[in-house]
Each structure stands twice: as C-alpha cells, then as structure tokens.
Amino acid sequence: MNSCSYNFSIDKFYKFNSSEILQVLKGEKIAAIFKNIVDINSISSILDRFKNNPNTVKRGDIVPAYMLGAFHYGKELDSYFNEVVNYKDSISNVFLDSEHFFEKIIADVSSCLKKQGISLRPARYRGISSNPCVIRSCWSDSQGNIILAHEDAAQLYEPAQQGFEIQKCRNYPVLGVNICLQDDTESVLRIWDYRPSEKDRAELGLENKGYPYPFDVLKAYDCIEQEIRAGDLYFFDARNVHAVTSSQGQSGYRTTLSCFMSFVDDTTVIYWT
Ligand SMILES: O=C(O)CCC(=O)C(=O)O
C-alpha cells in the first residue's frame, strides 16, 4: 500500500470555480469534478459536427477511439505539429452553432492564475501553438474497459519529442482536463494511488508509453472511483494511473473533449493535446 502526501479524493461541485484547478496544478489535491456544468442542448450540435467532420478518424495506434484533433502521443514532433496546423479549424468548426465553452473555461482559469502571477498559454514548438483540445469517442470492450489503466507522465519522456517544452513538465503535476459530451456507457473514472517511477515503467516495459498497466500490479494500491456523465467537467493528476470502465455493458459511445495542462516553470502553465 502506498501512503500519499496529497489529498486522495475527488472533490465534487455543481458550479465551476477555477481556483480548484490551481490546487490540482500545485499537487495539493488529486482531482475535482464539476457536475452538469455544460448545457446538454449545446452539446448535441457539437457531437453532430464531430461525427460528420471529415477529419474525425479512427486512431491507428494501440488505443481504440475515434478522434478529432492533433494528439502528440508517440509521434515525431513534425507529424504532431503538421496535425496541429491541419486540425486547427476543425476544432473551432465544431463549436459553430454553440458557445465555445472550452475557450470560456480556459479564459476563466487564465484570469484566476493571473491573479497569482501565473500565465496560461498553449504549449509551443518552433513558433507553433498546440491546439486547445481534442474530441475523442471511445467504446467499451467485452470486459467493460473503455480506456485501459495508464498514466500520462511517461509520454513526457518520448525521445522523438526532445525539444518540445512539455518535457520540462516532468517535475510538476500533469492534469488531464476533460469535459464529457456523451456517455451511453454509464462510465466510471478510476484513479489509483500509484504514480509509477521511471524504474517501475522500465520493469513493466512501459517506458515513454505508460499504457496499459496490468491489473495485477494495480491491485496493491487504493483506488477511487467517480461516475462521469455528459455535461461534467473534471480534471485530475494524470501522473496517477487511471482508467475508464463501463458499468452498463457494451453498447454506445463515450465522447469527451480534453487537453493536458501543467506548470512548465513556476510562473507559467501550458496546455497541449
Ligand atoms: O476520458 C477520461 O475520463 C479520462 C481521459 C484519460 O484517461 C486521459 O486523457 O488520459
């Protein structure tokens, strides 16, 4: 059993308060969820535009999903930033018929951080800024797994991405920031009280990937669970191993809009996809 120096629970709110994100960015708590804060009516046009977008593709790597937007995982930097340029308009087009609530959340977080002397901006590489978010639609396998257990710090060690500033975030919490747009699956987010070291990853053969962690390893650690439903905004320290499961079986999709966010130095927070 691991003993942790942080508050290992998920705080739940019904109104957005951007100061919560600062506590997770600073590693003071592990997660917060804001239930039902995005209007379900505005979500349906976003989902239609996502599904009908010609740039929405089935992910070609080991993680099954339909995806719209540039995703850096496992890619050479040139490929990632070509995607960033190519998908820039696709993401803003998805919001054409509705309020761009993600931009609004980023603006709220930015003004909260500014009061503390901290700036917020997209991660950059050779003058190009990362896109604000991706949209991802997943489904359940026959065992109820939607996203297998993984952590998102390993990917900050990808040798093919040397020179990308996200690699300077290794000593800070790395947040997964997510808004659930659709949940046919009655999904549950599970977070383990386990932050693998580089040595742990090497022993499991998960260097630079962090995916997937075997259940045999995880069963020694405490786990917290949170139901996620359409309209919820939630963020958590994605250095901890986490997974998404379905409590209702195999039918339908679970669609989220998300990015990563972290301090890159003591006065700058960046976000990327
Ligand atoms: O979709 C979720 O709730 C979790 C997302 C996730 O696992 C990730 O972004 O690493």
The ligand as an SDF file (V2000), in Angstrom:
LIG
                    3D

 10  9  0  0  0  0  0  0  0  0999 V2000
  -11.7730   10.1920  -20.5640 O   0  0  0  0  0  0  0  0  0  0  0  0
  -11.4490   10.2160  -19.3860 C   0  0  0  0  0  0  0  0  0  0  0  0
  -12.2720   10.3550  -18.4940 O   0  0  0  0  0  0  0  0  0  0  0  0
  -10.0290   10.0280  -18.9870 C   0  0  0  0  0  0  0  0  0  0  0  0
   -9.1100   10.5610  -20.0220 C   0  0  0  0  0  0  0  0  0  0  0  0
   -7.7650    9.9670  -19.9240 C   0  0  0  0  0  0  0  0  0  0  0  0
   -7.5760    8.8910  -19.4610 O   0  0  0  0  0  0  0  0  0  0  0  0
   -6.6350   10.7080  -20.4110 C   0  0  0  0  0  0  0  0  0  0  0  0
   -6.8190   11.7560  -21.0360 O   0  0  0  0  0  0  0  0  0  0  0  0
   -5.5090   10.2870  -20.1530 O   0  0  0  0  0  0  0  0  0  0  0  0
  1  2  2  0
  2  3  1  0
  2  4  1  0
  4  5  1  0
  5  6  1  0
  6  7  2  0
  6  8  1  0
  8  9  2  0
  8 10  1  0
M  END
$$$$
